[in-house]
Amino acid sequence: MQTLPGDAMDENAISLSVSDEEREFMDREIAEGRYSDEAQVLRAGLAALEREEKMRAFRIMISEADAQIERREHKTFNETDDVTQYVIDNAEHLRRSVLESGRSGESLRQIPDIMSSVKAKLRANGAL
């Protein structure tokens, strides 16, 4: 194990041990120009973990929504005005959800694809 040096003056500095293989990987990433130093490599790893956690939470939300649709516990709309009012009433939550899902960069699906999928499920269950 090798220890990465930390700046003792920085209150957020940490010291950690890495395996020889991890050290070689970081050195290779830096040598190939992907990162300028060890700190950048570690930040990239932490950012990837954060994206993965957000995607996991998003997948759970989708799974729960799918289960609600299967159990017919979802919102139904009888009139176009109902849909409009729902969007108006929930605009901020919907906006945050769309922005958050877009930041992850993990999904290859576009919003129209997701909307089509949701509409198809709602149609299949008689909600649309």
N, C-alpha and C positions, 0 to 999 in steps of 0.2 A: 504494500500500500504506500502511496505517495500522498503527501499533504500539499494542498494548494496554498500558496501564500495569500494572506489577507492583509489589508491595510489597517494597521492597529489604530490609526487615527479615525477611521470611519466607524461610527457606532453601529452601522448595519453590516459591517464586515463579518464574515464567518470563516471559519477554518474547517476544512473537511478532508477526509481521506478518500482517495479513489484507488481503484485497482490498477494494476499495470495496464490492463486492456483498456480501461476507461481513459487512462492518461494518454495512451497511444492514439485512441480515437480522437480525443480533444486536440492533440498535437497535429494529427492528420487534417482535421477540419480547419485548423488555423493555417497550416502550411498550404492547404488548397485554396485559401482565401475566403472561405465561407464566413469566418469570424476573425476578429482582430486579436482576441485574447480569451483566456479561460472564462472570465466573467461573462463574456458574450455567449459562449457555448452554454454555460449553466443557465443564464437567463432564457435562452432559447428553449432549453429543456423544461424549465419551469412554465414558460408560456405554453408549450405543447401540452403539459399536464393540465394547465388551467383550461385550455380549449377542450381537451378530452373530458374533463369533469363537466363542463357546460354542455357538451354534446350528450353525455350520459344523462344529465338531467333533462335535456330536451327530448331524448329518446323515451325516457320514462313518461314525460308529459304526453307524447304522441301515443304511447302504448295505453296510457290511462284513458285518453280520449277515444281511441279505437274500442276499448272495452266498454266505455259508456255508450258508444254508437251501437255496439253489438247488443247491449242490454236495453237499448232504446231510452237511455237516460240523457239524451242530448236535447238541445234547444231546437224546436221546430218553428218554421215560419209559414204562416198561411197567406200573408200578403207581402208585397214588395216593401210596403211601408214598415212592416215588422223588421225586415232585414236592415233597412236604412236606420231605423231607430236603434237597433241592437249595435250596429257599427258605431253610431254616434255615441251611445252610452258607454261603449267599451273601447273607444278609439285609443286612449292613452295606453291601455293594457295591450291592445293589439299592436300598436306602433312599437312598444318596447319589445314585445315578443318577436316581431319581425326583425327589428334591428339586432337583437341579441343573437338570433339564429343566423343572421347574415354575417356577423363578426367572426364566427367560428371558422369559416372557410372550409369546413369539413364536408358539407353536403354538395353533391353534384346536381341536386334537384333545384329547379328554379321555382319561384313563388307560383307562377301559373300551373306548373306541374303538380305542386302540392295542393293548390286549390282544386284542380281537376280531380285529384285523388280523393280529397275530402268530399267534394260534391258527389262523386260516384258512389261513395259509401253511404252518404245521406240519401241519395236516390234509391239505392238498393234496399235501404231500410224504410223507405216511404216517407222520409222526413222532408224531401224536396219534390 
